[in-house]
Amino acid sequence: MQNLDCEKNDECDALVLKPIITANNFGWAALKNQLRKIFQLCEQNDTGILNSSIPELQKQDPSLWAATVMLVETNQVVNFGPATDTRFTIQSIVKVLLYAYAANHLGMEEVFDHIKCRGFAVPYNSDAIVEGCAPNACLNSGALTASFLILNRVHPDLTSWYQVFLEFQAFVKRICGGPIKCDYETYLSEIATAGKNRTIISKLQESGAIPLQTDCEDILQFYTSCCSLLVNTRQLAHLGLMLAKNGTGRSGVRILEARVAQACLAQMMQAGLYEETGDLFASTGLIAKSGVSGGLVAVSHKKLAVGLFSPRLNAYGNSARALQFLKELSCAFPAIQHWTEDNFEF
């Protein structure tokens, strides 16, 4: 197994990583030390506010800050802050998993007939429709369409949305590790303020993306339950690692077809951070998906995966500290931006 040796790059004064075969763990220790400095720097960032669209999220402690980084090649992991102790609702990050679940069962062709992969610099709850379809899986319209497909095409034999939810919950646990439970206080809070999502479903029905006879409340309750699943940063990093490894989990077991994993990354690249999506990729080379609870998962293809949590959000609904962490990470280790290289050689 390769460890990572860290050395200084005289031109940019940033750490440069290169794999070496060695019996000691000096390289990994140096890498962790640099990541710790980035974590502590971002901890000083007090900008942003708690989400106001879901009343239950107003109860979050705004000072919480946790991070997990996993290396693809070596499976090494480092945690900062209460990474495994602090659980938060997954919120919009679950959109990637809903899309993956539908595509893994139905095939990419059928899912692509209902959910496009278009780049839209719009808010998460945009009701835009493209060619009679949801424009992107990372928007609410795409996630609600994926929920319809899961309920009616993947599991038409199951008699209730809750039975389908239990199947999906098991899928999330397989990717992220357990336990994966639903926060029903957040679920009830979201259902009580779900008027915009009801409007989006109605518009999807009018466009023909979802049949008129479909039970809208089943879709809404299923989707809201999925958004209310509790995770920590280590579990988000497991999701990112699986995507970074083209659908293969940390243990080496394939969970998603490679084509599905690549499609998930494509969806995230187009709209994972809504209006800020292109800005992040252009400046860091990282692909990310955020949630309004303050969670964020980021991927550097075949190199590393990051799970972050800080509930203070910027004007676009993305965690202010998490975005700063990714930018500092890219500055310290500039070769994570090099998508043409498959291994962790910097």
SVG drawing of the C-alpha trace seen along z (x, -y; Angstrom):
<svg xmlns="http://www.w3.org/2000/svg" viewBox="-56 -37 67 44">
<polyline fill="none" stroke="black" stroke-width="0.4" points="0.0,0.0 1.3,-3.5 1.6,-6.2 1.7,-9.9 4.9,-11.9 4.4,-15.7 6.9,-18.2 7.0,-21.9 6.5,-23.3 8.8,-26.4 6.7,-28.1 3.3,-28.2 4.4,-27.4 1.7,-24.7 2.0,-21.1 2.5,-18.7 1.7,-15.0 3.4,-12.1 3.0,-8.4 5.9,-6.5 6.4,-2.9 7.5,-3.1 7.0,-1.4 6.6,-4.6 3.5,-6.8 5.2,-10.2 3.5,-11.2 0.0,-10.5 0.8,-12.4 1.9,-15.4 -1.2,-15.3 -3.4,-15.1 -1.6,-18.1 -2.2,-20.2 -5.9,-19.3 -6.2,-20.1 -4.8,-23.6 -7.4,-24.1 -10.2,-22.9 -9.1,-25.2 -8.9,-28.2 -12.4,-27.6 -13.7,-27.3 -13.1,-31.0 -15.6,-31.7 -18.8,-32.9 -20.6,-34.1 -23.9,-32.8 -27.3,-32.1 -29.4,-29.0 -31.9,-27.8 -35.2,-29.5 -37.4,-27.5 -37.7,-24.5 -38.6,-25.6 -36.9,-22.6 -33.5,-23.6 -33.7,-26.8 -32.9,-24.8 -29.5,-23.7 -26.4,-24.9 -24.8,-27.3 -21.3,-26.7 -21.2,-23.0 -18.3,-22.2 -17.2,-18.7 -15.2,-17.2 -14.1,-13.8 -11.6,-13.3 -11.1,-9.9 -8.4,-8.9 -9.5,-6.7 -6.3,-4.8 -5.5,-3.9 -8.9,-4.1 -7.3,-6.2 -9.6,-8.5 -9.3,-11.4 -12.0,-13.1 -12.1,-16.6 -14.6,-17.9 -17.5,-15.8 -17.5,-14.0 -19.2,-10.8 -21.1,-12.1 -23.0,-14.9 -25.9,-13.8 -27.9,-16.1 -30.6,-15.6 -29.2,-14.8 -31.7,-17.1 -30.9,-17.7 -27.8,-15.5 -30.3,-12.6 -31.3,-13.7 -28.1,-12.1 -29.1,-8.8 -32.7,-8.9 -31.4,-9.4 -28.9,-6.6 -31.5,-4.2 -33.9,-4.8 -31.2,-4.5 -29.6,-1.4 -33.0,0.4 -34.5,-1.0 -31.5,-1.8 -30.1,-5.1 -32.2,-5.3 -35.6,-5.2 -34.5,-7.7 -33.0,-10.0 -36.4,-10.1 -37.7,-11.7 -34.8,-13.6 -32.4,-15.6 -28.8,-16.6 -28.9,-20.3 -26.8,-23.1 -29.2,-25.5 -28.0,-28.4 -31.3,-28.5 -32.4,-27.9 -32.9,-24.3 -36.7,-24.7 -37.0,-26.1 -40.0,-24.8 -38.4,-25.0 -39.4,-22.3 -37.3,-21.3 -38.7,-19.4 -41.5,-18.1 -39.0,-16.9 -37.2,-17.9 -34.0,-19.6 -31.6,-18.1 -31.7,-15.5 -30.2,-18.0 -33.2,-20.3 -36.4,-19.5 -38.2,-18.8 -35.7,-16.1 -35.8,-14.6 -39.6,-14.5 -39.6,-12.9 -37.1,-10.3 -39.4,-9.6 -42.3,-9.0 -40.1,-6.6 -39.1,-4.7 -42.6,-4.5 -44.4,-3.6 -41.8,-1.9 -39.2,-0.3 -41.6,0.8 -45.1,1.0 -45.8,4.1 -45.4,2.4 -48.6,1.1 -47.4,-2.0 -44.9,-4.8 -43.5,-3.8 -42.6,-0.3 -40.7,-1.8 -39.0,-4.2 -37.7,-1.3 -36.2,0.3 -34.5,-3.0 -33.3,-3.5 -31.5,-0.1 -29.9,-1.2 -28.6,-4.4 -27.2,-2.4 -25.4,-0.1 -23.6,-3.1 -23.0,-5.3 -22.9,-2.7 -25.3,-2.6 -27.2,-3.5 -29.4,-5.5 -32.6,-6.7 -35.3,-9.3 -35.7,-12.4 -39.5,-12.6 -39.5,-16.1 -37.8,-17.4 -40.1,-15.3 -43.2,-16.9 -41.6,-20.4 -40.9,-19.9 -44.3,-18.5 -46.0,-21.4 -44.1,-23.8 -44.1,-21.8 -46.3,-24.1 -43.6,-24.8 -43.0,-21.1 -46.7,-20.5 -46.7,-23.2 -43.7,-21.6 -45.4,-18.2 -48.5,-19.8 -46.4,-21.5 -44.7,-18.1 -48.1,-16.6 -49.2,-19.4 -46.1,-18.8 -46.7,-15.1 -43.5,-14.2 -45.7,-12.6 -49.1,-11.1 -52.1,-13.1 -53.6,-10.2 -50.4,-9.8 -50.9,-10.3 -49.0,-13.6 -49.1,-13.1 -47.3,-9.7 -44.5,-11.3 -44.2,-14.2 -44.2,-12.0 -41.7,-9.6 -39.4,-12.4 -39.6,-14.3 -38.8,-11.2 -35.7,-10.6 -34.6,-14.2 -35.0,-13.7 -32.6,-10.8 -29.9,-11.5 -26.2,-11.2 -22.8,-12.4 -19.8,-13.6 -18.1,-10.2 -21.2,-8.7 -21.2,-11.5 -17.6,-10.8 -18.5,-7.2 -21.0,-8.4 -18.4,-10.5 -15.9,-7.7 -18.3,-5.4 -18.8,-8.0 -15.1,-8.7 -14.5,-5.0 -17.2,-4.7 -19.8,-3.0 -17.5,-0.7 -17.7,-1.0 -14.8,-1.2 -14.8,2.5 -14.4,3.1 -18.0,4.3 -19.8,2.7 -22.9,0.9 -23.8,-1.1 -23.1,-0.5 -20.2,-2.6 -22.4,-4.4 -24.9,-5.3 -22.1,-6.6 -20.7,-8.8 -24.2,-10.1 -24.6,-11.1 -21.3,-13.1 -22.5,-14.7 -25.7,-15.8 -23.8,-17.2 -21.4,-19.0 -24.3,-20.8 -26.4,-21.8 -25.0,-20.3 -24.6,-23.7 -27.3,-25.5 -26.1,-29.0 -22.6,-28.3 -22.0,-25.0 -19.8,-26.1 -17.9,-28.6 -16.7,-25.8 -15.7,-23.4 -13.8,-26.1 -11.9,-27.2 -11.2,-23.9 -11.9,-21.0 -14.2,-19.5 -17.7,-18.2 -20.1,-18.7 -23.7,-18.4 -25.0,-20.4 -28.0,-20.3 -29.8,-23.1 -29.0,-21.6 -25.4,-22.5 -24.1,-19.1 -21.9,-18.8 -20.3,-16.0 -17.4,-16.6 -15.5,-14.4 -12.2,-14.6 -12.5,-11.8 -10.4,-8.7 -8.5,-10.8 -10.5,-11.8 -13.9,-12.3 -14.9,-14.8 -17.9,-15.0 -18.5,-18.4 -21.1,-19.9 -21.6,-23.4 -25.2,-24.8 -24.5,-28.4 -25.5,-29.0 -24.6,-31.6 -27.0,-33.4 -27.3,-30.4 -28.1,-27.9 -24.6,-26.3 -22.6,-25.9 -20.2,-28.9 -17.5,-27.0 -17.8,-23.9 -17.2,-25.9 -14.2,-27.7 -12.8,-24.3 -12.9,-23.0 -11.3,-26.2 -8.5,-26.0 -8.1,-22.3 -7.7,-22.9 -5.1,-25.7 -3.1,-23.5 -3.2,-20.5 -3.6,-21.9 -3.3,-18.6 -6.8,-17.5 -7.9,-19.7 -6.1,-17.4 -8.9,-15.2 -6.7,-13.5 -4.7,-11.8 -6.3,-8.7 -4.2,-8.2 -3.3,-10.3 0.0,-11.5 0.7,-15.2"/>
</svg>
